[in-house]
Amino acid sequence: MSESKPHLFNTIRLAKAEKKQFVEQLNENAPAIYAVANRRRLCVVYNVGDLLLTIIQSKKSTVNYAVVPRNLSTHGIGFVHGQ
């Protein structure tokens, strides 16, 4: 018996090349976020394509989203998602 794959919500409806260009533009327009002197903690660019974000709702159900990661720090990960 094979396990069925959970539904994945892709809220950013762009082609792969368009999505890459979009994230590059965001990174170019916000260079100050990565300046070490302006931050209490290190923040690095983290662009790896799509990332699976799973939200567990009261241990009863889960919802999976494809998000686009932007940066990573000791306090978490920044990502882009649509509606």
Backbone hydrogen bonds, N-H to C=O, Kabsch-Sander energy under -0.5 kcal/mol:
donor,donor_aa,acceptor,acceptor_aa,energy
9,F,7,H,-0.5
9,F,64,N,-3.0
10,N,8,L,-0.6
11,T,9,F,-0.8
11,T,66,A,-0.6
13,R,11,T,-0.8
14,L,12,I,-1.5
19,K,15,A,-2.8
20,K,16,K,-2.1
21,Q,17,A,-2.2
22,F,18,E,-2.4
23,V,19,K,-2.2
24,E,20,K,-2.2
25,Q,21,Q,-2.2
26,L,22,F,-2.1
27,N,23,V,-2.4
28,E,24,E,-2.2
29,N,25,Q,-2.0
30,A,26,L,-0.6
30,A,27,N,-0.6
33,I,30,A,-1.1
34,Y,31,P,-1.3
35,A,32,A,-1.3
36,V,34,Y,-0.5
38,N,35,A,-1.1
39,R,36,V,-1.5
44,V,72,L,-2.6
46,Y,70,R,-3.1
48,V,46,Y,-0.7
48,V,49,G,-0.5
51,L,67,V,-2.7
53,L,51,L,-0.6
53,L,65,Y,-3.0
54,T,52,L,-0.5
55,I,53,L,-0.5
55,I,63,V,-3.0
56,I,54,T,-0.5
57,Q,55,I,-0.6
57,Q,61,S,-3.2
58,S,56,I,-0.8
60,K,57,Q,-2.2
61,S,57,Q,-1.4
63,V,55,I,-2.3
64,N,7,H,-0.7
65,Y,53,L,-2.8
66,A,9,F,-2.7
67,V,51,L,-2.7
67,V,65,Y,-0.7
68,V,80,V,-2.4
70,R,78,G,-3.3
71,N,78,G,-1.2
72,L,44,V,-2.5
73,S,76,G,-2.9
74,T,42,L,-0.6
76,G,73,S,-1.0
78,G,71,N,-2.9
80,V,68,V,-2.8
